[in-house]
Amino acid sequence: ILASAKRVLIEQGYAGFTTRFVADEAGISPGNLSYHFPSKTDLLRAMVGQLVDEYASEFSAFLSGSRIAPERQLESLVEWLLTDAVAMESMCTFRELWAISLHDEVVRRSVDNLYDVLMDGVVQLLRSSHPNADVKSIRELVQMLALISEGSIVLYGTKRNRQVPLDRIIQLVTPLLGNIAPNVKITTPPSRKASS
């Protein structure tokens, strides 16, 4: 049911998110859906909770499974975050979550907590691989990275062909972040072809 709800949210948006559409997508009756989720709000909150957990798990897997040299961690993280941010599923999901967050306190707290958990994970990764770096600077670097990542959803999510391609932004971000936390050793990513 929750996977079907996510598909409906991505395909129809919050405006078209109805329990009837979700029931149809799940192949069950609206009555069966209401047995599990008595209201649209209950369904939406459960789906958002699952989305938050899935994204946090995926992100944690990237961080913990990373066998990248410390000087390349930030570069790899920048590339992964900015590329993932504009992937159709992530872009649609997060834009809808932001809209829902404006009207639902539970969803807003879930999304806000997700950002905190993700940023704390990156801080821990960078602290463990750069023990001599200033913690305050690492936190500032991570928050700036989150801001850039979320902004890329807005600028590149639906319009990929901008005057400055996303690949160039990815190239510019790593050295910029290095200025915030100079003790975090980083390399500048090589130039890549602009994606269409």
Contacts in CASP RR format, 6 or more apart in sequence:
PFRMAT RR
TARGET T0000
AUTHOR 0000-0000-0000
METHOD contacts of the structure
MODEL  1
ILASAKRVLIEQGYAGFTTRFVADEAGISPGNLSYHFPSKTDLLRAMVGQ
LVDEYASEFSAFLSGSRIAPERQLESLVEWLLTDAVAMESMCTFRELWAI
SLHDEVVRRSVDNLYDVLMDGVVQLLRSSHPNADVKSIRELVQMLALISE
GSIVLYGTKRNRQVPLDRIIQLVTPLLGNIAPNVKITTPPSRKASS
1 22 0 8 1.000
1 26 0 8 1.000
1 28 0 8 1.000
1 33 0 8 1.000
1 36 0 8 1.000
1 37 0 8 1.000
1 43 0 8 1.000
2 46 0 8 1.000
2 47 0 8 1.000
2 50 0 8 1.000
4 22 0 8 1.000
4 25 0 8 1.000
4 26 0 8 1.000
4 27 0 8 1.000
5 17 0 8 1.000
5 22 0 8 1.000
5 25 0 8 1.000
5 26 0 8 1.000
5 43 0 8 1.000
5 44 0 8 1.000
5 46 0 8 1.000
5 47 0 8 1.000
6 47 0 8 1.000
6 50 0 8 1.000
6 51 0 8 1.000
6 93 0 8 1.000
7 25 0 8 1.000
8 16 0 8 1.000
8 17 0 8 1.000
8 18 0 8 1.000
8 21 0 8 1.000
8 22 0 8 1.000
8 25 0 8 1.000
9 17 0 8 1.000
9 47 0 8 1.000
9 92 0 8 1.000
9 93 0 8 1.000
9 96 0 8 1.000
10 89 0 8 1.000
10 92 0 8 1.000
10 93 0 8 1.000
10 96 0 8 1.000
12 18 0 8 1.000
12 21 0 8 1.000
13 92 0 8 1.000
13 96 0 8 1.000
14 96 0 8 1.000
14 99 0 8 1.000
14 100 0 8 1.000
17 40 0 8 1.000
17 44 0 8 1.000
18 40 0 8 1.000
19 30 0 8 1.000
19 33 0 8 1.000
19 34 0 8 1.000
19 37 0 8 1.000
19 40 0 8 1.000
19 43 0 8 1.000
20 30 0 8 1.000
22 33 0 8 1.000
22 43 0 8 1.000
23 29 0 8 1.000
23 30 0 8 1.000
23 31 0 8 1.000
23 32 0 8 1.000
23 33 0 8 1.000
26 33 0 8 1.000
33 43 0 8 1.000
37 43 0 8 1.000
37 46 0 8 1.000
41 104 0 8 1.000
44 100 0 8 1.000
44 104 0 8 1.000
44 107 0 8 1.000
45 104 0 8 1.000
45 106 0 8 1.000
45 107 0 8 1.000
45 110 0 8 1.000
48 97 0 8 1.000
48 100 0 8 1.000
48 106 0 8 1.000
48 107 0 8 1.000
48 110 0 8 1.000
48 111 0 8 1.000
49 110 0 8 1.000
51 93 0 8 1.000
51 97 0 8 1.000
52 110 0 8 1.000
52 111 0 8 1.000
52 113 0 8 1.000
52 114 0 8 1.000
55 114 0 8 1.000
55 118 0 8 1.000
56 114 0 8 1.000
56 117 0 8 1.000
56 118 0 8 1.000
59 118 0 8 1.000
59 121 0 8 1.000
60 121 0 8 1.000
62 77 0 8 1.000
62 80 0 8 1.000
63 121 0 8 1.000
63 122 0 8 1.000
63 124 0 8 1.000
63 125 0 8 1.000
66 73 0 8 1.000
66 76 0 8 1.000
66 125 0 8 1.000
68 76 0 8 1.000
70 129 0 8 1.000
70 130 0 8 1.000
70 185 0 8 1.000
71 185 0 8 1.000
71 186 0 8 1.000
71 187 0 8 1.000
72 186 0 8 1.000
72 187 0 8 1.000
73 125 0 8 1.000
73 126 0 8 1.000
73 129 0 8 1.000
74 126 0 8 1.000
74 141 0 8 1.000
74 174 0 8 1.000
74 177 0 8 1.000
74 178 0 8 1.000
74 184 0 8 1.000
74 186 0 8 1.000
75 174 0 8 1.000
75 186 0 8 1.000
75 187 0 8 1.000
75 188 0 8 1.000
75 189 0 8 1.000
77 122 0 8 1.000
77 125 0 8 1.000
77 145 0 8 1.000
78 145 0 8 1.000
78 170 0 8 1.000
78 173 0 8 1.000
78 174 0 8 1.000
78 177 0 8 1.000
78 189 0 8 1.000
79 170 0 8 1.000
79 189 0 8 1.000
81 145 0 8 1.000
81 149 0 8 1.000
82 148 0 8 1.000
82 149 0 8 1.000
82 152 0 8 1.000
82 166 0 8 1.000
82 169 0 8 1.000
82 170 0 8 1.000
82 173 0 8 1.000
83 166 0 8 1.000
83 170 0 8 1.000
84 90 0 8 1.000
85 91 0 8 1.000
85 94 0 8 1.000
85 149 0 8 1.000
85 150 0 8 1.000
85 151 0 8 1.000
85 152 0 8 1.000
85 153 0 8 1.000
85 156 0 8 1.000
85 157 0 8 1.000
86 152 0 8 1.000
86 153 0 8 1.000
86 156 0 8 1.000
86 157 0 8 1.000
86 160 0 8 1.000
86 166 0 8 1.000
90 153 0 8 1.000
91 153 0 8 1.000
91 157 0 8 1.000
91 158 0 8 1.000
94 150 0 8 1.000
94 153 0 8 1.000
95 153 0 8 1.000
97 107 0 8 1.000
97 111 0 8 1.000
98 111 0 8 1.000
100 107 0 8 1.000
101 107 0 8 1.000
101 108 0 8 1.000
101 111 0 8 1.000
101 112 0 8 1.000
102 108 0 8 1.000
115 146 0 8 1.000
118 146 0 8 1.000
119 139 0 8 1.000
119 142 0 8 1.000
119 143 0 8 1.000
119 146 0 8 1.000
122 142 0 8 1.000
122 145 0 8 1.000
123 135 0 8 1.000
123 138 0 8 1.000
123 139 0 8 1.000
123 142 0 8 1.000
126 133 0 8 1.000
126 138 0 8 1.000
126 141 0 8 1.000
126 142 0 8 1.000
126 181 0 8 1.000
126 184 0 8 1.000
127 133 0 8 1.000
127 135 0 8 1.000
127 138 0 8 1.000
130 138 0 8 1.000
130 183 0 8 1.000
130 184 0 8 1.000
130 185 0 8 1.000
132 183 0 8 1.000
133 181 0 8 1.000
133 183 0 8 1.000
133 184 0 8 1.000
134 181 0 8 1.000
134 183 0 8 1.000
137 180 0 8 1.000
137 181 0 8 1.000
137 182 0 8 1.000
137 183 0 8 1.000
137 184 0 8 1.000
138 181 0 8 1.000
138 184 0 8 1.000
140 180 0 8 1.000
140 181 0 8 1.000
141 177 0 8 1.000
141 178 0 8 1.000
141 180 0 8 1.000
141 181 0 8 1.000
141 184 0 8 1.000
144 176 0 8 1.000
144 177 0 8 1.000
144 180 0 8 1.000
145 173 0 8 1.000
145 177 0 8 1.000
148 169 0 8 1.000
148 173 0 8 1.000
152 166 0 8 1.000
152 169 0 8 1.000
155 162 0 8 1.000
156 162 0 8 1.000
156 166 0 8 1.000
156 169 0 8 1.000
160 166 0 8 1.000
160 195 0 8 1.000
160 196 0 8 1.000
161 196 0 8 1.000
165 194 0 8 1.000
165 195 0 8 1.000
166 194 0 8 1.000
166 195 0 8 1.000
167 192 0 8 1.000
167 193 0 8 1.000
167 194 0 8 1.000
167 195 0 8 1.000
168 194 0 8 1.000
170 189 0 8 1.000
170 192 0 8 1.000
171 188 0 8 1.000
171 189 0 8 1.000
171 191 0 8 1.000
171 192 0 8 1.000
174 186 0 8 1.000
174 187 0 8 1.000
174 188 0 8 1.000
174 189 0 8 1.000
175 186 0 8 1.000
175 188 0 8 1.000
177 184 0 8 1.000
177 186 0 8 1.000
178 184 0 8 1.000
178 186 0 8 1.000
END
